[in-house]
Amino acid sequence: MSKDSVEAQKKFAEKNRLNFKLLADADADVIAKYGVGLAFGIAKRQSFLIDSKGKIAKFYDSVSPAKHAGQVAKDLAEVS
């Protein structure tokens, strides 16, 4: 989820040839409910792994884009 607009998310997904949808939260309503801080109007790069019951299984406070997908895949296998 990003504070970017739907249109910005769509362009990013197309540019990077993503095969999944990105979520937009331009008003930061959901971002605020998860307690993610904003710095100069930009949401901190944090992630939440949500289990099949809708509970937060893992919180990633500091995300490195280069390594994050692999870490989430590993954690997802443990949660499932």
N, CA, C and O atoms as a MOPAC input file, in Angstrom:
PM7 MOZYME 1SCF
protein

 N      0.84700 1    -1.15900 1     0.00000 1
 C      0.00000 1     0.00000 1     0.00000 1
 C      0.89400 1     1.22300 1     0.00000 1
 O      1.94700 1     1.25500 1     0.63700 1
 N      0.45500 1     2.20000 1    -0.71300 1
 C      1.23400 1     3.42200 1    -0.84700 1
 C      0.32800 1     4.63000 1    -0.70000 1
 O     -0.87000 1     4.55700 1    -0.97700 1
 N      0.89400 1     5.72100 1    -0.27200 1
 C      0.15200 1     6.98100 1    -0.20100 1
 C      0.02500 1     7.61100 1    -1.59100 1
 O     -0.64100 1     8.63400 1    -1.75000 1
 N      0.64900 1     7.01600 1    -2.57400 1
 C      0.53100 1     7.50200 1    -3.94900 1
 C     -0.89000 1     7.31200 1    -4.46300 1
 O     -1.66100 1     6.52800 1    -3.90800 1
 N     -1.22400 1     8.02300 1    -5.50600 1
 C     -2.55300 1     7.92100 1    -6.12000 1
 C     -2.70800 1     6.59400 1    -6.86600 1
 O     -1.73200 1     5.89600 1    -7.14400 1
 N     -3.95000 1     6.27500 1    -7.17800 1
 C     -4.23500 1     5.06900 1    -7.96900 1
 C     -3.50900 1     5.15000 1    -9.30600 1
 O     -2.91200 1     4.17300 1    -9.75700 1
 N     -3.56400 1     6.32100 1    -9.93300 1
 C     -2.90500 1     6.50100 1   -11.23600 1
 C     -1.39000 1     6.29600 1   -11.12300 1
 O     -0.78800 1     5.66000 1   -11.98800 1
 N     -0.77200 1     6.82800 1   -10.06500 1
 C      0.67600 1     6.65400 1    -9.87300 1
 C      1.01500 1     5.18400 1    -9.65100 1
 O      2.03000 1     4.70400 1   -10.15600 1
 N      0.18500 1     4.46800 1    -8.90800 1
 C      0.41200 1     3.04200 1    -8.67600 1
 C      0.28900 1     2.26100 1    -9.98800 1
 O      1.06900 1     1.34800 1   -10.25800 1
 N     -0.69400 1     2.63200 1   -10.78700 1
 C     -0.90000 1     1.96000 1   -12.07400 1
 C      0.31900 1     2.15100 1   -12.97900 1
 O      0.80000 1     1.19500 1   -13.58800 1
 N      0.81800 1     3.38900 1   -13.06600 1
 C      1.99000 1     3.67300 1   -13.89500 1
 C      3.21200 1     2.91400 1   -13.39300 1
 O      3.97800 1     2.37400 1   -14.19200 1
 N      3.40000 1     2.86700 1   -12.07400 1
 C      4.53000 1     2.14600 1   -11.49600 1
 C      4.44500 1     0.66000 1   -11.83800 1
 O      5.44200 1     0.04900 1   -12.22300 1
 N      3.25600 1     0.08300 1   -11.69700 1
 C      3.06400 1    -1.34200 1   -11.99700 1
 C      3.33800 1    -1.64400 1   -13.46300 1
 O      3.96500 1    -2.65200 1   -13.78600 1
 N      2.87300 1    -0.77800 1   -14.34500 1
 C      3.10300 1    -0.98100 1   -15.77700 1
 C      4.58800 1    -0.84700 1   -16.10500 1
 O      5.14200 1    -1.67200 1   -16.83100 1
 N      5.22300 1     0.17500 1   -15.57800 1
 C      6.64800 1     0.40800 1   -15.84000 1
 C      7.49800 1    -0.77200 1   -15.38600 1
 O      8.46300 1    -1.14100 1   -16.05500 1
 N      7.14100 1    -1.35800 1   -14.25600 1
 C      7.92200 1    -2.45600 1   -13.68400 1
 C      7.36400 1    -3.83200 1   -14.01600 1
 O      7.82200 1    -4.84800 1   -13.49400 1
 N      6.35900 1    -3.84400 1   -14.90200 1
 C      5.74500 1    -5.10000 1   -15.37800 1
 C      5.32900 1    -6.01500 1   -14.22900 1
 O      5.60000 1    -7.21600 1   -14.24700 1
 N      4.67400 1    -5.43800 1   -13.24400 1
 C      4.20600 1    -6.22500 1   -12.09900 1
 C      2.97200 1    -7.01300 1   -12.49500 1
 O      2.12600 1    -6.52400 1   -13.24300 1
 N      2.87300 1    -8.23500 1   -11.99300 1
 C      1.72800 1    -9.07800 1   -12.32600 1
 C      0.75200 1    -9.18000 1   -11.15100 1
 O      0.02600 1   -10.16500 1   -11.01800 1
 N      0.74700 1    -8.15600 1   -10.30700 1
 C     -0.18000 1    -8.08900 1    -9.18600 1
 C     -0.58700 1    -6.62900 1    -8.99400 1
 O      0.08900 1    -5.71100 1    -9.45900 1
 N     -1.69200 1    -6.44200 1    -8.30700 1
 C     -2.20900 1    -5.08900 1    -8.08600 1
 C     -1.51200 1    -4.43700 1    -6.89800 1
 O     -1.13700 1    -5.09800 1    -5.93000 1
 N     -1.35300 1    -3.13500 1    -7.00000 1
 C     -0.82600 1    -2.33900 1    -5.90300 1
 C     -1.98200 1    -1.55000 1    -5.29900 1
 O     -2.89200 1    -1.12300 1    -6.00900 1
 N     -1.93900 1    -1.36700 1    -4.01800 1
 C     -3.00100 1    -0.63000 1    -3.33500 1
 C     -2.58800 1     0.81400 1    -3.10700 1
 O     -1.44000 1     1.10000 1    -2.76600 1
 N     -3.53400 1     1.71200 1    -3.29900 1
 C     -3.28800 1     3.13200 1    -3.08500 1
 C     -4.11500 1     3.60800 1    -1.89500 1
 O     -5.26700 1     3.20700 1    -1.72900 1
 N     -3.52500 1     4.45800 1    -1.07900 1
 C     -4.19400 1     5.04800 1     0.07700 1
 C     -3.82700 1     6.53500 1     0.11800 1
 O     -3.17300 1     7.00300 1     1.05000 1
 N     -4.26100 1     7.25700 1    -0.90600 1
 C     -3.85800 1     8.65200 1    -1.08300 1
 C     -4.23000 1     9.53000 1     0.10700 1
 O     -3.53500 1    10.50600 1     0.39200 1
 N     -5.30900 1     9.20200 1     0.80200 1
 C     -5.71700 1     9.97800 1     1.97500 1
 C     -5.03100 1     9.51000 1     3.25500 1
 O     -5.19600 1    10.12700 1     4.30700 1
 N     -4.26900 1     8.43000 1     3.17300 1
 C     -3.52100 1     7.84700 1     4.30200 1
 C     -4.42100 1     7.35200 1     5.42600 1
 O     -3.98600 1     7.29200 1     6.57600 1
 N     -5.66100 1     6.99900 1     5.12300 1
 C     -6.56500 1     6.48800 1     6.15500 1
 C     -6.09600 1     5.14900 1     6.71400 1
 O     -5.99200 1     4.98400 1     7.92900 1
 N     -5.81500 1     4.19800 1     5.83600 1
 C     -5.36800 1     2.87400 1     6.27100 1
 C     -3.96100 1     2.95600 1     6.85200 1
 O     -3.65400 1     2.29800 1     7.84600 1
 N     -3.12100 1     3.75700 1     6.23600 1
 C     -1.75200 1     3.94200 1     6.72200 1
 C     -1.78100 1     4.39300 1     8.17700 1
 O     -1.02100 1     3.88200 1     8.99900 1
 N     -2.64900 1     5.34400 1     8.49900 1
 C     -2.76400 1     5.84300 1     9.87500 1
 C     -3.28100 1     4.76100 1    10.81700 1
 O     -2.82100 1     4.66400 1    11.95400 1
 N     -4.22900 1     3.94800 1    10.36100 1
 C     -4.79100 1     2.89400 1    11.21700 1
 C     -3.75200 1     1.84300 1    11.58100 1
 O     -3.84300 1     1.22000 1    12.63900 1
 N     -2.76900 1     1.64400 1    10.71700 1
 C     -1.68600 1     0.70300 1    11.01400 1
 C     -0.55800 1     1.36700 1    11.79100 1
 O      0.40800 1     0.70200 1    12.16600 1
 N     -0.66500 1     2.65100 1    12.03500 1
 C      0.33500 1     3.34700 1    12.82900 1
 C      1.63300 1     3.65500 1    12.10600 1
 O      2.66400 1     3.88700 1    12.73800 1
 N      1.58300 1     3.65800 1    10.79200 1
 C      2.78200 1     3.95800 1    10.01100 1
 C      2.99500 1     5.47000 1    10.02500 1
 O      2.08300 1     6.23800 1     9.72200 1
 N      4.19000 1     5.87900 1    10.37400 1
 C      4.49200 1     7.29800 1    10.45000 1
 C      4.69400 1     7.93100 1     9.09500 1
 O      5.06400 1     7.26900 1     8.12500 1
 N      4.44700 1     9.21900 1     9.04700 1
 C      4.67400 1     9.99400 1     7.83700 1
 C      5.80900 1    10.97600 1     8.08700 1
 O      5.88600 1    11.59000 1     9.15100 1
 N      6.67700 1    11.12000 1     7.11400 1
 C      7.75000 1    12.10700 1     7.17400 1
 C      7.61000 1    12.99100 1     5.94100 1
 O      7.77500 1    12.52200 1     4.81500 1
 N      7.31200 1    14.24100 1     6.14800 1
 C      7.12100 1    15.18200 1     5.05000 1
 C      6.03600 1    14.70500 1     4.09300 1
 O      6.14100 1    14.90200 1     2.88200 1
 N      4.98600 1    14.07100 1     4.63900 1
 C      3.87200 1    13.59600 1     3.83000 1
 C      4.09400 1    12.26900 1     3.14100 1
 O      3.23400 1    11.80800 1     2.39100 1
 N      5.23600 1    11.64900 1     3.38100 1
 C      5.55700 1    10.35800 1     2.76500 1
 C      5.54500 1     9.28100 1     3.85000 1
 O      6.15100 1     9.45200 1     4.90800 1
 N      4.85800 1     8.18300 1     3.58500 1
 C      4.78500 1     7.09300 1     4.55500 1
 C      6.13500 1     6.39100 1     4.67000 1
 O      6.84400 1     6.19900 1     3.68300 1
 N      6.47200 1     6.01000 1     5.91100 1
 C      7.69000 1     5.22400 1     6.11100 1
 C      7.55900 1     3.91100 1     5.36400 1
 O      6.45000 1     3.41300 1     5.17000 1
 N      8.67000 1     3.35200 1     4.95000 1
 C      8.66300 1     2.08400 1     4.22500 1
 C      8.61900 1     0.95800 1     5.25700 1
 O      9.65200 1     0.53000 1     5.77300 1
 N      7.42700 1     0.49600 1     5.54100 1
 C      7.19600 1    -0.59000 1     6.48700 1
 C      6.23900 1    -1.58300 1     5.84000 1
 O      5.47800 1    -1.23300 1     4.93800 1
 N      6.28600 1    -2.83500 1     6.31500 1
 C      5.39700 1    -3.86100 1     5.76800 1
 C      4.78900 1    -4.67800 1     6.89100 1
 O      5.33900 1    -4.79400 1     7.98600 1
 N      3.62800 1    -5.24100 1     6.57300 1
 C      2.92100 1    -6.12200 1     7.49100 1
 C      2.57600 1    -7.39600 1     6.74100 1
 O      2.04800 1    -7.34100 1     5.63100 1
 N      2.86600 1    -8.53100 1     7.33400 1
 C      2.45300 1    -9.82100 1     6.77100 1
 C      1.18400 1   -10.21900 1     7.51900 1
 O      1.21000 1   -10.42000 1     8.73300 1
 N      0.08200 1   -10.33000 1     6.79700 1
 C     -1.21900 1   -10.63200 1     7.38700 1
 C     -1.53600 1   -12.11100 1     7.15700 1
 O     -1.46000 1   -12.59900 1     6.02900 1
 N     -1.89000 1   -12.82000 1     8.23100 1
 C     -2.17300 1   -14.25300 1     8.08300 1
 C     -3.59100 1   -14.47600 1     7.56200 1
 O     -4.33600 1   -13.52200 1     7.33900 1
 N     -3.95500 1   -15.73700 1     7.37000 1
 C     -5.25300 1   -16.07700 1     6.77900 1
 C     -6.43000 1   -15.69900 1     7.67600 1
 O     -7.56900 1   -15.65900 1     7.20900 1
 N     -6.17500 1   -15.42200 1     8.95400 1
 C     -7.22800 1   -15.00300 1     9.88300 1
 C     -7.32200 1   -13.48800 1     9.98900 1
 O     -8.12200 1   -12.95900 1    10.76100 1
 N     -6.49200 1   -12.78800 1     9.20200 1
 C     -6.52500 1   -11.33600 1     9.21100 1
 C     -5.69800 1   -10.70500 1    10.31500 1
 O     -5.83200 1    -9.50900 1    10.57800 1
 N     -4.85800 1   -11.47200 1    10.95800 1
 C     -4.00200 1   -10.97900 1    12.04000 1
 C     -2.61100 1   -10.66200 1    11.50300 1
 O     -2.14100 1   -11.29300 1    10.55700 1
 N     -1.96600 1    -9.68500 1    12.11100 1
 C     -0.59600 1    -9.34800 1    11.72300 1
 C      0.32800 1   -10.45000 1    12.22600 1
 O      0.48600 1   -10.63900 1    13.43200 1
 N      0.93500 1   -11.17100 1    11.29300 1
 C      1.83600 1   -12.26700 1    11.63900 1
 C      3.26900 1   -11.77400 1    11.78500 1
 O      4.05200 1   -12.33700 1    12.55000 1
 N      3.60800 1   -10.71500 1    11.04500 1
 C      4.98300 1   -10.19700 1    11.08300 1
 C      4.94900 1    -8.73000 1    10.69400 1
 O      4.21200 1    -8.31800 1     9.79800 1
 N      5.76700 1    -7.95400 1    11.39300 1
 C      5.90400 1    -6.53100 1    11.10700 1
 C      7.34100 1    -6.27000 1    10.70600 1
 O      8.27100 1    -6.67800 1    11.40200 1
 N      7.52400 1    -5.59900 1     9.59600 1
 C      8.85500 1    -5.25700 1     9.09900 1
 C      9.01600 1    -3.74200 1     9.24800 1
 O      8.41700 1    -2.97300 1     8.49600 1
 N      9.81500 1    -3.32800 1    10.20500 1
 C      9.94000 1    -1.91100 1    10.52300 1
 C     10.80200 1    -1.15600 1     9.53100 1
 O     10.57000 1     0.02600 1     9.27900 1
 N     11.77000 1    -1.81000 1     8.97900 1
 C     12.67500 1    -1.16400 1     8.03300 1
 C     12.83900 1    -2.08800 1     6.83400 1
 O     13.35300 1    -3.20000 1     6.96300 1
 N     12.40600 1    -1.62800 1     5.68200 1
 C     12.35100 1    -2.48200 1     4.50300 1
 C     13.42100 1    -2.08600 1     3.49200 1
 O     13.54300 1    -0.91800 1     3.12300 1
 N     14.19100 1    -3.07500 1     3.05300 1
 C     15.14600 1    -2.89300 1     1.96800 1
 C     14.50900 1    -3.48100 1     0.71000 1
 O     14.33100 1    -4.69600 1     0.62800 1
 N     14.16500 1    -2.64900 1    -0.26700 1
 C     13.50000 1    -3.16700 1    -1.46900 1
 C     14.23800 1    -4.33400 1    -2.13700 1
 O     13.60100 1    -5.24100 1    -2.67100 1
 N     15.55300 1    -4.31600 1    -2.11200 1
 C     16.33400 1    -5.37500 1    -2.76800 1
 C     16.20000 1    -6.72600 1    -2.06800 1
 O     16.33200 1    -7.76600 1    -2.71400 1
 N     15.94300 1    -6.72800 1    -0.77400 1
 C     15.92800 1    -7.97400 1    -0.01100 1
 C     14.54100 1    -8.36400 1     0.51000 1
 O     14.33300 1    -9.50200 1     0.93200 1
 N     13.61400 1    -7.44000 1     0.48200 1
 C     12.34700 1    -7.64000 1     1.18000 1
 C     11.50200 1    -8.78800 1     0.62500 1
 O     10.94400 1    -9.56400 1     1.40100 1
 N     11.39800 1    -8.91000 1    -0.67400 1
 C     10.55100 1    -9.96400 1    -1.25900 1
 C     10.99700 1   -11.35000 1    -0.81500 1
 O     10.16300 1   -12.19900 1    -0.50000 1
 N     12.29700 1   -11.58400 1    -0.78900 1
 C     12.81300 1   -12.88100 1    -0.34600 1
 C     12.49800 1   -13.15600 1     1.10900 1
 O     12.15200 1   -14.28100 1     1.46900 1
 N     12.61700 1   -12.13200 1     1.95500 1
 C     12.31500 1   -12.29200 1     3.37500 1
 C     10.83500 1   -12.57700 1     3.58000 1
 O     10.47700 1   -13.44200 1     4.38000 1
 N      9.97300 1   -11.86100 1     2.86600 1
 C      8.54500 1   -12.08300 1     3.00300 1
 C      8.16600 1   -13.48700 1     2.51800 1
 O      7.34900 1   -14.15500 1     3.15300 1
 N      8.74200 1   -13.93500 1     1.41600 1
 C      8.46700 1   -15.28400 1     0.90500 1
 C      8.84300 1   -16.33900 1     1.93300 1
 O      8.10100 1   -17.30000 1     2.14000 1
 N      9.98800 1   -16.16600 1     2.57700 1
 C     10.42100 1   -17.11000 1     3.60700 1
 C      9.45200 1   -17.09200 1     4.78800 1
 O      9.04500 1   -18.14500 1     5.27900 1
 N      9.09200 1   -15.90900 1     5.23400 1
 C      8.17900 1   -15.78500 1     6.36900 1
 C      6.78800 1   -16.29000 1     6.02800 1
 O      6.12200 1   -16.88600 1     6.87600 1
 N      6.34300 1   -16.06400 1     4.80900 1
 C      5.03100 1   -16.52700 1     4.37200 1
 C      4.94400 1   -18.04600 1     4.42900 1
 O      3.90800 1   -18.59900 1     4.79800 1
 N      6.02400 1   -18.71400 1     4.06400 1
 C      6.04400 1   -20.18100 1     4.12200 1
 C      5.89900 1   -20.66600 1     5.56100 1
 O      5.30000 1   -21.71400 1     5.80500 1
 N      6.43400 1   -19.92200 1     6.49900 1
 C      6.32700 1   -20.29800 1     7.91000 1
 C      4.93500 1   -19.99500 1     8.48400 1
 O      4.46700 1   -20.70100 1     9.37800 1
 N      4.27900 1   -18.95300 1     7.97600 1
 C      2.97700 1   -18.56600 1     8.46400 1
 C      1.87900 1   -19.47800 1     7.91700 1
 O      0.91800 1   -19.78900 1     8.62100 1
 N      2.02100 1   -19.90200 1     6.67100 1
 C      0.99600 1   -20.71100 1     5.99700 1
 C      0.84700 1   -22.08400 1     6.61000 1
 O      0.02600 1   -22.87900 1     6.15200 1

